[in-house]
Amino acid sequence: MSLSTPQTVSFESPPRMLDTLISGQRLGLPMVDYIAGNRQFNAVPMTWHDHRGHEILMMLQGANTYGFKDKRQVELTGGHFMVIPAGTVHRGMQDVRTPSILCAMVVREHVSNPRGVPFTKQEERWLLARLGEKEPMALRMPAAMLRQARLLHRSIIQHGPAAISLEAQARLRLQTAMLILEAASQAGRSSARTGEEISQRIITHLEQHHAHPIQISDLTDLSGCSRAKLFTVFKNATGLSPNDWLLRHRIQRASKLLIATDRKLEDIAHAVGIASSPYFCRLFRKYMGKTPGDYRQTSRVTRPELSHA
């Protein structure tokens, strides 16, 4: 189900409470659908939903688990935040172990802010790209971000639906903008680290299992990424797709066997995980510029010490 407008999510705590929501329009910040704060609560399971913007969830105290339509779950504990990209179907689960305090906001995916307050159009595009580039995961808030989130939450609860003075409006707008900037910055840093870690994990797996059939599902399970995300992260790190990297690695291994042993081409092909010797020959010529036989002969002429290894 897609939400065309922000909705107030209800929580159970004696007595029953509602989130306090303030619209971005009210703050003079049209790039934000709303900012929200709740008091202590015990959550009941929410219905599946998504947002027309990127949702930034900041858990100030307690814990909750969020479920996603791909069956993943992410636990969000006090001092951590999570960015849920626009259109990602999710819901809060009934897994709150202590009374929790949450501050949240939804940043519009498509910006139509003619005044450019407080960001320029170029800055807004950068922010949105950072917020929407990763799958949801719990990230630790730096001390300054956590302090700012607590201040914003206190301001939301304090003002709520009441009239907001010009001073308070300016303060809320700046607090919100600072948190959007910090969330985008932290998400970007985490994406770089996570991308490197994922790519290295995949490379290690390919190196260790290159002699056996490898399915893309093996790699998505290993990385915890979708197929599209896996290809993007791996190519950003290596310049190659996982399949191209694996084929190059197999040919490199085969080239060493060609000059170090007298094994038949068919045996070498099987040893590096290539089932067909004709296909092996085509791949070898593609990547090495020579047939396996020519490579073996020329390599042994230039390196005679390997001819009887």
Phi, psi and omega in degrees: 000133180254134180270120179280336177224153177302143179238149175280125180264129183266150180228157180255127172196133182293115355278168180296137184233165173241151171301150172263119183246140173231126183286150177295326178301322181295334181266358186074031182228075186297341179289350180250127175294308179196160167246149186217147174220147176237158171271184182300139183207164165244117189281143168260154182303135178270164173282157176297137180201168170221179182232156178278359176224178179279125182265128176251114180255125180239109181273114183270331181203145178088207184198153172206155177249135180249132179257151180233157186298337177276012176078003174285155174227142179234125177270128180247117182247167182307135181089004180239157175226166180214140174255124177253108184301154180306139177082359179278117183283129185203175172198155173281137181264166178272079184214041179268115185270337175223158175308134188242151175238126187231138172240135185217161174206155176239120181260123185304139179288324179247115186272131174227069185244091185296338183274342180062038183253129354264012182247152171286167179299321179295319178294321178297319179297320178296315180300313182295322178296317180295317183292331185260005190269352186232158174285151183301133173205154180284128179235139180289136176277128171301160185304318182294322179292318179297318179297318179294322179295321178294321178295318179296316180301316180298320180292320179298312181295323182294317186269313179049222183281356182290166178297140182248128179291164179300321179296314181294322179298315179296320180295316179297319180297315181291320177298317179296314180298319179297321180289323176298314180298316182292320179297317179296319181295313180294320179297322179294317178296318180294323180299318180296314180295315182295321179299317178296318181294317180297314182297318180294323178297318179293316180299316178300317179295317180296321179295319184285333187239020185298336182278357183240159177299136179234125180262152177298330178296329176298320184284323178292322177295319181294319185273338185075016181252159169290165179302314182296317180295319179300313181298318181296312182296315183293319181290325177297326183276326188243342186082002183229158169283160177304321181293318179295320178298316181296316180297318178297319180295318179298319180292322176298317177297319180296321181298324178292320178293326181298319184268345182259348182222170175254021182295150179292157181301320181298319179294319179294319178302312180295324182295333181256010173091017178250117191285331186248128179292322175299319178294321177301316180296320179295316180296318182298316179295323180297313187271331185253347178079005179218161171287159178303321180296314179297320180297315180299315184294311183291326180292324181285334175290318181280337181228071186298338181295342180266355188292338179234027181291000000 
